[in-house]
Amino acid sequence: MPTDMKRTISEAAQTLLVQRHVKKLTVKDIVEECHITRQAFYYHFADIPELLRWMIEGYFQQVLGETLAQEDGEAGLRCFFVMAINAAPYVEHGMKSNYGEELKRLLRQCFQHYFLLAARQKRFYPDCTAAQLEIIQRYHSQAILGLLEEWTEADTRDLDQIVHTLYHIMTAHIPPWEGRN
């Protein structure tokens, strides 16, 4: 057996969803695809939602690393969009499966976590409390997820303009609540 069985199992799930357009993803299908036993699957994952969570979290760790490594926040946001656009076919096929709602919930959680970490690391809102920062990032993550859900080819052509506009919106100075009239 390969040493990285979790990756093998996740690749089998991706193959089933994307290449074979499976609508009802099952453990049986996955173990047949990667030639392992059901026990081997359950040794690594409790169920398919846990597998999906592992896959998404791994991808977002990669996204987070690459975007935060950019020299400035706007370049990082552009990197994020490029990676999200590249992942769109996988997400689209996953949404059409029997785990679409679970996948959507996991993506929302990861988006929110990603933007919260990015805002903290880049210190986008230094004057805001932790509670304010969480609300701001929940708002931004949902807005960007909404944009990506309705993404078009024209949006891809206008990517730089969209990223510039969003970056400006996301980094506008927001004073602490106590300082407002």
RAPERA-V828260 format. One record per backbone hydrogen bond with DSSP energy under -0.5 kcal/mol. CO is the residue of the C=O (numbers start at 1). NH is the residue of the N-H. Records with the same first field share a line. If there is no record, write none. Layout:
# RAPERA-V828260
CO: NH / NH
This chain:
# RAPERA-V828260
3: 5
4: 8
5: 9
6: 10
7: 11
8: 12
9: 13
10: 14
11: 15
12: 16
13: 17
14: 18 / 19
15: 19 / 20
16: 22
23: 25 / 98
26: 30
27: 31
28: 32
29: 33
30: 34
31: 35 / 36
37: 41
38: 42
39: 43
40: 44
41: 44 / 45
47: 51
48: 52
49: 53
50: 54
51: 55
52: 56
53: 57
54: 58
55: 59
56: 60
57: 61
58: 62
59: 63
60: 64
61: 65
62: 66
63: 67
64: 68
65: 69
67: 70
72: 76
73: 77
74: 78
75: 79
76: 80
77: 81
78: 82
79: 83
80: 84
81: 85
82: 86
83: 87
84: 88
85: 88
87: 90 / 91
88: 92
89: 93
90: 94
91: 95
92: 96
94: 97
97: 100
99: 103
100: 104
101: 105
102: 106
103: 107
104: 108
105: 109
106: 110
107: 111
108: 112
109: 113
110: 114
111: 115
112: 116
113: 117
114: 118
115: 119
116: 120
117: 121
118: 122
119: 123 / 124
123: 126
125: 128
129: 133
130: 134
131: 135
132: 136
133: 137
134: 138
135: 139
136: 140
137: 141
138: 142
139: 143
140: 144
141: 145
142: 146
143: 147
144: 148
145: 149
146: 150
147: 150
148: 151
152: 156
153: 157
154: 158
156: 159
158: 162
159: 163
160: 164
161: 165
162: 166
163: 167
164: 168
165: 169
166: 170
167: 171
168: 172
169: 172
173: 175
176: 179
177: 180
